[in-house]
Amino acid sequence: MERLFITTAEQQAWQQKLEQLGEQFAQNAAQVDATDGFPFATIDALRAIHYPRVTLPKAYGGEGFSVYDMLLTQETLGKYDASATLIMSWTLGVVGEIFENKTWSEDKLQAFAKEICNGAMVNRAASEAATGSPTRGGQPQTTATRTKDGWSITGRKTFTTGSYALDYIIVSAWVPELSRIGNFLIHKDTAGLRIEENWQVMAMKGTGSHDLVLENVCVATDDLVESNTSRRAKLNGWSLHIPSTYLGIAQAARDYAVHFAKTYQPNSLSTTISELPNVQTHIGEMDLLLTQARFMLYGTARAFDDENKRALLGNEINVAKYTVTNNAITIVDRAMRLVGAKSLQLANPLQRYYRDVRAGLHNPPMDDMTIQRLAASALQ
């Protein structure tokens, strides 16, 4: 199936790079999950091959990946280390969006591009306990006030994915002076900024999505890089990095189940369980769902990358996330039904896939918002 979607030599080369590292990444993922750790080793290896800069345009020193290109590599990574993949995906998606929209000043873009080329990683910190997901429109309680030399920011952010690996954080804050939300580019070592380690979860344990605490964090005037209006007005295909991670998990679960079916032969049978009709049904259903998800995801990405077709997109990006995530959850479930009770053993990767894949439901946009928007579009 992958051969159908890989269409260039460059795409194939990156697939090979990642697959060569895949076995080690998978081992890293199992260890991180078992010890409640962080995938430093996987992140360092990806930095070593300059992966954080792949979505940076070539004019700024990057690889110039399209959204489609990004999804191919992210799906591959997701098969091996889901937590590291989600961490990295935020850097790739944020960088891609920033340099496509170019709402920052050119000087700011040039300086930031140099940091990304040197391996810097970035994520947005927008969620808060009081507002929930920023996609629901709540006003952040984090506040930015004007100072003599710039801005002073105070507040707390939740779900700061990749916290230990981030060099920069784009923090959303209410700006009373402007009566709107602003997004501020902040370096990790800025005084008053700290990570509060409270990420105690069952899924995506290795993402280090701790709280980010800001106490009178002072930044320069031009570190206010975006306003809420400058982002919301644009269609963001780069957000498809989220479902690509979960598609990778689903593929890993399917592959494990198929291998198990082809190699497991209880003494009650004269062949492996792959010959059983119910087992073949599970395999067929998994591949059906994978095919549906993959065509939805890559078809949407291809339309977004085509400037002539992008204007025709409506709810497809949200629908792709909904379809891929929910299909992925069902695929992992089918894989576990095929393997049976062995899938619940802590040494078995399926139990980790089962936990990790459900995290996709809580990445934006949430399912209910997608359904509501589809209904609203139909009723207009």
Secondary structure as UniProt FT lines:
FT   HELIX           2..5
FT   HELIX           9..35
FT   HELIX           40..48
FT   TURN            49..50
FT   HELIX           51..53
FT   TURN            54..55
FT   HELIX           58..60
FT   HELIX           67..80
FT   HELIX           82..101
FT   HELIX           106..117
FT   TURN            118..119
FT   STRAND          122..125
FT   TURN            129..131
FT   HELIX           134..136
FT   STRAND          143..146
FT   STRAND          150..160
FT   TURN            161..165
FT   STRAND          168..175
FT   TURN            176..179
FT   STRAND          180..187
FT   TURN            188..189
FT   TURN            191..192
FT   STRAND          193..196
FT   HELIX           205..207
FT   STRAND          210..220
FT   HELIX           221..223
FT   STRAND          224..227
FT   HELIX           228..232
FT   HELIX           237..240
FT   HELIX           241..263
FT   TURN            267..268
FT   HELIX           273..275
FT   HELIX           277..305
FT   HELIX           307..310
FT   TURN            311..312
FT   HELIX           316..339
FT   HELIX           340..344
FT   TURN            346..347
FT   HELIX           349..357
FT   HELIX           358..362
FT   HELIX           367..379
//
